């Protein structure tokens, strides 16, 4: 049946109007389908029709459990828990015989990666991932329809003999529940689509993100969160051929499905991937035509960053499909087409699940063959590659090396631990702290994308970051090798997993003092635990050497019982436990008469335990705030207060030694709050500010940061209007890695042994250097680009600009971070800069400030 544009618009308006009332199941389901009455309909379990209310996560879980209990076609797989302890699950749907033999099928499918399987003999597997963004709720609610249709529809019985569907209803349970609670709490029984309606305007931090306010659709590659780790573990076992990724976009849009913009594909993705995506797109077009929905392709979104749900599959021999549905954000909202209703958005998402099912069924052998060919081609590319392996590690810190190794293992990558010291081209790699990744393995392309540097691109616009070199992010030594090295050095295969190595104390109890280096990643965790137990801890600003010849660098921590009431035995036991859990090495010192400075030196400061408040709420960048919260709460186990910024005017700030301002505008602070903040800093507080917060501080005369704005250098004349978006977009620094020079004698630089550091930058904030040269502990080099895309004019502006700068006010200091040292929780290499500001900011001499 063919539709004209006018008839489509009439249909849209009809559906919108109709959906203001509760719609029945027949609104969504194919007219040609009949259903098994033994399978409960959604309304029988939920108590309402799909789309009448937003199903919360518990309701979705209950329905999926009910389906699994009643259908021989279904098996419920639980693969983890969210931070808020909600179950992560997916429903495997296939023929009853396949359901009984799922483990055998998974084992057979592994042959596609090893090159031993026959594509004609295997079922096709399609993963359906819903609502990784919790406030894009048409996805999770459409999953209810998919669970019902694919387990109850009688017409697809035969199809399921060669198909396995993995229906993941709620990739982000915590965000989904947060959003459903908001919308349902403000739903009227007589819907009002006014965009100003409270129902359509959720409060900060909104439901898009997980518990710690992370965008989980950027975590498929870094896998730093339980939702991602559990999901990726399943995908690596199942090797799905198609991965569906259900999203929403602006209310005034229509419906997008891939392919995206061809020029923005990652060069590691085969051309065949685009061809198959285009072939599948024809199914979506036909199905959406049938219900009269508007849609588009190729004009938006890209497949460059492999950390998203629609692109991660592309580096796994699968086809990722992004769906973007115009959002109603609640139950009804006005838009340029009239009104858009929640049921209408759900219907479009479910319709493309049906079209994807038909495409997967028809293309089963072709998709299996493509996966087989993908991994066979990887073998060929390996033989033509001069690089045969990568080695990475850190002589001074096992923690960062461990976490990168663990990340690689999440993606089914073979990995070896180095068991003897080696020197590669003048770079030492030590036993136990280094790992080797051979490239002669199925995940060749995945390894290349995580270790490569790239500065030349086909396109200058990116939907997300343009680079993600993992050793740079972890600040590790690494090197490409022309040999697999496995036959040249003693190694141990750790591909089945690794455990974090416990720390230890060298020496017995009753020592004069104890010391540990600051280089180790979890040293701040150990320091805080010692402070919590009441022991005296000090930081040294000069090097010293103990009686055994061990040299301790600036930033080393000295520990004594101090005024603690604990016995010497308890003190030692506490340190043993803290060393073990944090992975650090603590050294017993037999005398204070050390070489270099002595242990009573005035260059050693007593540290005060930081009491930290993180400013949050409206106006504050939630992702920036969430990354900081996650770092302290999950990694370091350090409590902090999440303080709404508008409470600055009423809170007792004297209880805090450190305040953290994530990037944001802070207009909500007001005059009283600004004055209180100023007084608190003048009285000796340490304020850490990130990004736009530095601009706010300068504008309110609390700091003296100076920025250089990009200049418009376009020549007068005429430029095609069609080029406007691309030319403006190319000037945005969406995410690249730059080289910076660190003053390792500055407290901000403690724990780093080299002045060379890679930092991640997004945005066009360019900090002028302070006239006080001691106030610039981290500065971009004069040749800063390490990897990624940056506009040539912005590259010039970045050169020799500040990354971190110190400003002073009274007895306090303000530490400004232009760029994000905690980016997406996987920039382990720059976390220490931020933690130094927290723990050692109190020791920075104000004469060194701007």
N, C-alpha and C positions, 0 to 999 in steps of 0.2 A: 504494500500500500504506500503510495507516494503522498507527500505533504508539501504544500506551498508554505512560504514564510508566514503569511497571514494566518493560515490555518494552524501552524505550529504555535503562534503567539496566543491564539484563541484557546488552544488546548492547554497551554501553560496557565493561562488565567483561570481556566475551568478547574484545573487540578489545584491551583492555589486556593481558589474559593472553596472548593469541595473539602480540602484538607483542613479548613478551619473547624470543621466538625470531625468527629472521630471516624476514621476510615476503616473499612474492613480488610481482611486479609486478601480478598480478591483484587483490591486496588494494586497490590504488588505482584501477585503471582501470575505466571503465564496462564492464559485462558485454556491452553491445550493440555495442561497437566492435571492428572488425578493423583490423589494422595491416600496413603495408608492411614486408616482411621486409628490405628494403634499408636501412632506417633502423636504426642500432645502438641497442639498448636501453641504458639507463644502466649496468646491471651489466657489459655487455660492454666498457665503457670504464673504469668506476670500479674494477672488480674486486670489487664488493660490491653487494648490493641497496640501493635507496634506503631510508634509515632505519636500516640496520644500523650504520652509522658516520656521523659528521658529515662531509660532503664539505667539504674545504678549498677555498679559492678557486682554486688551480691546477687541481684536479680538475674543478671546475665549468667553468672556462674551456676545459679540454681537451675536455670533453663538448660544449660549445656549438660549439667549432671543428669537432669531428667531425660534428655535425649539419649545420652549414653546408656542409661538404665533400661530404656525401652526399645532401642534400635539395634538389631544385629549388624547393621551397617557401620556402627560407630564405636570408637574407643576413645575415652578421655585420657589425655596425656597431661600430667602436671609437671612442669619443668622448673619450678622455683617459686619464690615469693618476692613481692615488691618490698620496698623499704617499710611500708605501712602494713606489712604482713598479709597482703592480699594474694591469693593464689594466682600464679601464672599458668595458663593452661591452653591447650588447643585440642580440637576434636578431629581425630582421624576418621575419615569417611571413605568407605570403599565397599566392595562386595563382602558378604559374610565370610567367604573363604579367605579373601585377602586379609581381612581383619584378624583372622586366626593365625595368619602367617606373616605378620608385619615385620618381625625381626629377621626372618629369612629374606624378605623383599629388600629390607635395608642393606643386608649383607650383599645381596646380588647387585644392588645399585652402586655399591662401592666400586664395582668393576668398571663403571663408566669413567671413574677417575683413574683407575689403574690400567685401563685399556684392555680389559679381559671380558667385558660384557657384550652381549648381542643386543643392539638397540630394539630389535623386533620382539624380543622375548620379555621385555620389562614394561611394567605399567608406567604411565606418565604421572608425575607428582606435581601438584600445584599447591603452593602455600598461599593463604589468604590472610594478610595482616591488616587488622582494623585499628584505626584511631591511635596511632603512636602519639598524636597530639590529642590530649584529653578533651579539649573543647571543640574538636571536629567530630561531632557525635553522630553524624549520619552513618559513619563507618561501623561503629560498634553496634548500633541499632540495626543496621543492615545484616550484621552477622547472625542475628536471631532468625532472620528470614532464610539465610543460607543454610543454617543448621537444620531448619525445618524442611526446606525444599529438598536438599540433597540426601536427607535420610528418609523422607516420606514419599517423594515423587516416584510413581511406579514406572513411568516411561524411561527412566534412566537406569533401570536395574541392570540391563546388559552392558551399558556404557561403563558402569563402575567396576566391571570385571578387569578392565585395563586402566583404571584410574585410581589414584589416591589423592584425596583432598585433605589438606591440613588447615582447618579453620581456626585461626587465632582471633578470638573475638575482641580482645582488649590488650593491646601491647603495653599500654600505659594505665594500669588499673587505678593508681592514685590520682592522676590527673582527670581521668574519666569520672571517678566518683566525686571529685571536687566540683567539676563542672555540672554534673547531673544534679547535685545537691543545690547549687546556685540557681539553675534554671527552674527546677521544680519548685523551689521555695518561692519563686517570684512569678509563677505561671498563673494567669487568670483563666477562669473557666470560659470567659468570652475573650478570645485572643485579641491583642492590640499590636499591630505591626509597626507602630511608631518606633523609629530607631533610637529615640530618647528613652524608651521604656527600660526600666531597671532590669527586667529580665534579660535584655539584650546587651547589657553592659556590666559584665562581671568585674569584681574588684581584684586588685593586685593580690597575688601574682598571676591570677587567672588559671584556667585549667589546662593550658597547653602542655605544661611541663610535668615532670615527676615530682616526687617528694622534695627533692633538693633543688627544684626549679631548673632542671636540665632539660634541654630539648633532646629527647631520646632518638629523634630521627637524625641526629648527628653522631650517634654513639655506636653504630653498627661496626665500625672499624676499630675505634679505641676500646670498646667493650669495658667501660669503667663502672657499669651499673648492673645490678642483678637482673633487671629486665632484659638487658641486652645479652648478658653472658648466658642466661638460660636459653634465650631464643637462638643465638648463634650456635650453641651446642647442638640444638635440635636440627638446625639447617645443615650443619656439617655432617650429621648422621643420615639425614634424609636425602640430601642433594636434590632439592626440588628443581624441576625444569622451568617452572614459571613462578614468580613471586609477585603477588598483587599487593599494592601499597595504597590503602584508601585514605584520602585526605580531603580537606576543604580549603577553599580560598575565599576571596572577597565576595560579599553579598551581591554585588552588581555584575558578577561574572556569569559564565554559563557552566560548561563542563569540559575539563581537559583530560585527554588521555594521550599516552605516548604513541609515537616518537616525539621527543622534544626537539630542541634546536640542534640540527645535525652537526654544525661546526663546533659545538661545545662538548662533543663526546670525548671521553678520555682516550688517548691514542692506544692504550693497552687493550681497549675493547675491540673485538673483531668486527669488521664490516658486516659479517653475517648476522651479528646481533641486531643491527639496525634493520636488516632485511626481514628477519623473523618478527621483530617488533611491528614493522609496517604490515606484515601479513596478518598478525593478530589484530591490528587496529581495524582492519576491514570488518571483523566480526563485531567489534564495539560499535562501529558506525551503523551497521545494519540493525542491530538491536535497538540502538537509541533512535534511529529513524522510525522504527516501528511504533515507539511510544511518543514520537514527536518532540524529543528533547534536543535543544541546541547544544553544540559542542564544537571544539576546535583541537588541533594538534600543531606541533612543530613551531609554534610562535612563542612558547614560554618554556621555562625550566630547562635544565641541562643534566647530562649524565657524566659529569666530570669527577666530582668527589665521591669516592667509593664508600663513604661512611653513612650513606643514606639508604633507606629501604628499597628504593627503586634502582639504585646503582650498585650496591653491594653484590647483588646476584650477577651483575655483568662481569665481574672478575672471578666468578665461580662457575662459568659455563652454563649459566641459566639466563633467563630473560626477565628483567625487572620491569614491571608496568606500574607507572604512577597514575592514579586517578585523583583529580582535583574537582570537587563539587562546590559550586557556589553555596555559601553557608547561610542558613537561616539564623544561626547563632542561638536561637531559642525555638519557639514553636511556630512563630510567624513573624516576618519582617518585610517592610516595604523595600522594593528595589526598582531599578529602572524599567523592569518589565511589568511592574504592578506590585505583586507581593510574591514572596517565596515562602513556602511552608515546609515544616520539618518532614512530614511524610513524603513530599515531593523529592526532597534531597535524598532520603533513604531509598526511594524507588529507583533513582538513577544509579546509585551505588550497587544495589542488588541486581539491577539489569546488567551491569557490566560484569558482575560475578557470573551471571548466566552466559554472557557472550564469551567470557574467558573459559568457562567450562567447555563450551562447544569447540573453541579453538584448540584447547588442550587435547580434547578427544580426537579431533581430526588430524592434529599435527603430532600425535604421540611419537611415532617412529622418527619423524624429522627432528623433534626436540631432543630425543635421546641420542640420535646420531650427532646432533650439534654439540651436546655435552661431551660425547666421546671424542669428537674431532677437536674440541677446544683443548682438552688435555693432551691429545696427541700432538697438536700444533705447539703446545707449550714445550714439549720435549724437543721439537725441532728448533724452537727459538733458543732453548738452553744450549744446544750444541753450537749455535752460531754466536753465542754470547761469550765475550772474552772473560767475563766474570763467572766464576764457578761456585763462589761461596761468599758469605759476609761473616766477619768476626766483629764482635762488639763487647764492650765491658768497661769497667772502671776500677782502677787499682785501689782507690780510696773509699769506694762505696758499693757494697753488694746490693743495697736496697734498690737503687735505680736499675741496675742490670737485671735483678730478679724480676722487677715489675715489667720490663720490656719482654723478657723471656716468657713470662706468664701471658702477656698479651698475645704473643706469637702463637703460643700453644692453643689459645682459644680458637684459632682459625685452622686447626688441624695441620699445622706446619711442623715438619720434622726438625728437631733441635738437639744440639749436643753441647754439653758442658766441657770446657777446657780443663784438663786435669794436670797440666804442667805449664810452667811459664814459657811464653814464646815472645820473640821480638820480631815484628813484621814491619819492614822498611823503617826501622828506627822507632817504632811505636810499641811500647811494652804492653802485653796482655797477660794478666796474671791468672794463675790457676784458681779455680773456685769463684772468681769474680768475672769470668768472661764466657761467652757462648759463641757457637759457630752454627750458622744457618746454611746448609748446602742448597744450591739452586737446582740440583738434579733431583727434583721431586715434583709431584703434581701441582703443588701450590706455587710454582715458579712465578707466575704473574702477580700473585698476591704479595709475595716477598719483594718483587721488584718495585711495586707501587709504594711499599712502606719504607724502602731504603733509597729510592731514587731522588735526585735533585733535578729540577727542571726550571729553566728560565726562558724558554722559547715556547710560544703557544700559537695555535691556529686562530684563536679568538681572544679578545681582550676583556670579555665579560664573563663573570662566573656567578652562578647562583649561590655558591658557597665558597669555601676556601680554595686556593689554587695550589696548595702544597701541604704535605703532611709527613715529612721525613721524620721517622720515629727516633732514630738515634740522636738527631738534633734536638728533638723535643725532650729527650731524656738526658741531654748533655752527657753523652757517652762517647768514648773513643770508638770509632768503627772504621772498617776498611773493606773494600771489595778485594777478593783474592782471585788469582788466576788458577788456583788449584783448589780442590775440595778440602785440602789440608787434613782431612780425617785420617789419611794414611801417613801423615808427616808428624803428627803430634798425638799425645795421649788424650783421648776424649771419652766421654760417657754419654750414651744415648739417653736423653731425658724427655723424649717425645711423649711419654705416657704421663708426664706431669712432674712438677717440682714443688717442694715444700720450702717455705721461707726459713732461712738458716738462723738458728738462735745465736744470740750474742753471748759474751762471756766476760769474766773478770780475770785479768792476768795479775796474779798475786793474791795473798791471803788477807784476812781481816786484821784490824789493828794498825793499818798503815797510817803514816803521817797525814796523807791526803790521797784522794783518788782523782783521776783525770780521764776525760774522753774527748776525742776529736769531734769537731763540728761538721766534718765532711759527710758523715754518714746520714742517709736520708732521714732516718727516724731519730736522730739526735735530739730534735726539738721535743719529740714525744717523751723521750727519756728525761729531758731537762724538766719538763712540766710535772711529770710524776714525782720527781725528786722534790720539787718545790711544794707540791701538794702534801708530801709527807713531812714537811717542815725542816728539811735539811738545808744547810747553807750552800748556795751555789754561786760561783763567781766566773766571770769571763775574762780571759787574758787578751790584752791588746798588743802583746809582744810575744815572740816565740820564746820557748824555753826547752831545755833538754833534761830528761831525767837521768837517774844513776845508771841506767842500762844503755844510754846513748839514743833513746827514742826522742825525736824532735817533735814537739807539739806546736802547731801553727796558731796564728792569731785566730781567736774565736774558740779555742779549746776551753772546756768547762772543767772547773775544779769543784770537788764536792767534799764537804766536811759535815760532821754531825751538827755543828753549830749549837743552837739552843734547843735542839730536839731532845725530848725526854727518852727517846729510844736507846736501848743498850747498844753497845758495839756489835754484839751478835745480830741483833735485829737490823741494825743499819746495814751490815754486810749482806744479810739475807734479802733485804729490800733491793739493794743494788744488784744482787744476783738475778732476782726476778725481773727487774726493769731491764737489765742488760739482755737477758734471754728474750723477752717479749719484743724488744725494739731492734734486736739484731746488732747492737753496737758492742764495741770492745772497750771495757773500762780498765785502766791501768792503776795499780797500786804504787804510790810514791813513798819511798822510805825516808825522805828528808826534804825540807824546804829549801835546802841550799843547792838549788838547781842551776845548771848552766844557762846563760842568757840572763833572763830576769829570775830573781828568787820568788818564792811563792807568797811572800808578803809585800811584793812590789806595788807601788801606787799605780802601775799600769794594769792592775787587775781589779776589776770592779765587782762589787757585790750586786747581784741581780735581784730585782723585785719581781715577784710572781705577777704576770700580767692578768688584769681583770678586763675582759674585752667586751665591748658592745659593737655590734654590726648594725648599721642603719639600714632599714628596709622600708617597704611600703611604697605608696604611690609616688611616682617621680624617680624612683631608684631603679636601675637596671637589674631586673630579677635574675637574669642568668649570671651576671657578675657576682651578685650577692650570694646566689646559690652555690657557685663554685667555691667561694670563701667558706661558707657554712659547711659544705661537704668536706673540704680540706681539714677543718678543725674537728668536726664531729665524727667523721668516719676514719680518716687517716691517723689523726694525732690524738683523738679522744680527749680534746680540750673543750670545756664548756665555754660558750659565749652567749651573750644576750642578743636576741633579735629585737632591736628597738625601733619602733616606728619613728621615722625622722621627725614627724610633727610633735613628738614628745620631748624633743630637745629643750623646749621652753619650760617644761614642767618637771622633768626628771632630775633626780639628784645625781649630777655627773661626777661628784667627788668619789663615788664608789668605783669608778672605772679609771684604769691607768692608760688604756688604749681604746680609741674610737676608730672605727673603719668606715669610710664613706665609699661605697662602690660607685661606679659611674652613674651619673644622674643629674637632674637639674636643681633639686632641693629648694624650689620656690616655696614649698610647703613649710619650710623651717620658720620663716617669718623673722621679724626684727628681734623679738625677745629671744627666740632660739639662737639666732646668730650671736647676740650679745653674750648669752650664756656659754656658747661654744668658745667664743673668743676668751672669756675669763678663764675657762677650764684649760685652754692651751697655755695661756700666760702663767697659770699656776703650775705648769710643768707637765701637762698631759702630752701624750704622743698621738697625733692624728695621722692616719694613713689614708690617702685619697687616691682614687683611681679615675683616669680618663676625664670625663666632663666635670666631675666633682672638683678637679683642680681649677677649671674655669670659674666655677661658682665661688670657690674660696678667694680667688684673685679679684673677682668682681665685687666681693663683699669685704675686701681689704683685710682678709685674714692670712693671705699668702701673697707672694710676689712672683708667681710663675708668669712667664711671657711666652707667647706662642706666635709663630709665623703662619699666616694664612696663605693658601695657594692663590696664586695670581692668575687671572684670566688672560692668557696669552693668545687667544684666538684673534686672527686678523680680521679687521673690518671687511665687510663684503657680503657675499651671499653663500650660504651653506644649505644644502638640501634639508628641508624640514624632516624628512624621513630618517635622517641620521642623528636627530636630536638625542633620543634615548641611548643609543649606542655610544655617542661621543661623551655624554655625561657619565654613563655607567663605567666607561673605561678609566675614568679618573678616580674611581672609588678603589681604595685599597681594601679588597674584600678579605684578604688573609694570606700573608706571605711570611717567609722566615728571613731574618736579617742578622748580620754580624754586628756585634757590639763589643766594646772594650770596657772591662770591669776593673775598678780599683780594688784589688783584693786585700789592701791594707785598711780599707774602710769597713766599719761594722756591717754595712749593707752587703759587702763582698765576702764576709767570713764564710768559711766552708768551701770556698772555691780555690783551687790551686792554680788555675790558669786565668789570665785576664781575657782570654777569648771565649765569648759566650754567644750562643744563638738565642734570639728572642723572636717571639711571634707578634706580628703587628696586623691589626685591622683598623681601618679608619684613617682619616687624614689630620691627625693632631700632631703638630710639629713643635716641639719644645725648644726654645732658645736656651743656649747654655747660660748659666749664671756667671756673672762677672767674678764671683768668688770661685776659683777653680776647685776648692775643696768640697763644693756643694754639688758636684756632678759625678757621682760614683759610677754611673753606667751611661755610656755615650755610644751612639752609632759610629761605626768606622767611616772612613772616607770612601770605602768601596763596600757598601753594606749588603747588597742583595746576595743572599745565599741560595734561596730557592723560592719559586713562585712568581706570580705576575705583579708588577707595579708599573704605573704609568711613568714614562721617562721624566716628566716634570716633577712628579712626586718623589721619584728616586733622588733627584737633585736636592729636594727639600729635606729629605731624610738624612743626608750625609752630615755627619758630625753634630747631629742634634741630640738632645738629652732623652734618655729613657727613664731614668730615675733621678730625682733632684730633691735636695733638702732645703726647706725654708724654716725660718724661726719666728717665734712670737713670744716675747717675754721669756719665761723659763722653759717653755715648751718648744716642740719642733713638729713640723708638718713634713711628711715624707710622701712625695708625689710619684705615682707610677703612671706614665703615659700609656704603656701597653700592659696587656693582661698577663701576669706571670702564672696564672692558675687556669689557663684556657682549657675548657672542656675536660678538666681533671686529668688530662694525659700529658700536660707539660710539666712533668716531674722535674725537669732540669732547671726551671726558674722558680719553683715553689720556695726554694731556700731564700731567695731575695726577699720575698714577702714575709717569711717567717723571721728573717733577721730584723726587719723593720719592727715586728711585734716584740721580739725578745730583747733586741739590742738598741732599739731606737732611744731608750732611756739613757744610753751611755754616749750618744753622739754629742760631741762638743758643739755648742751653738755658734761658736766662732767659725765653724765650717759651713754654716747655712747661708742661703741666699739673702 
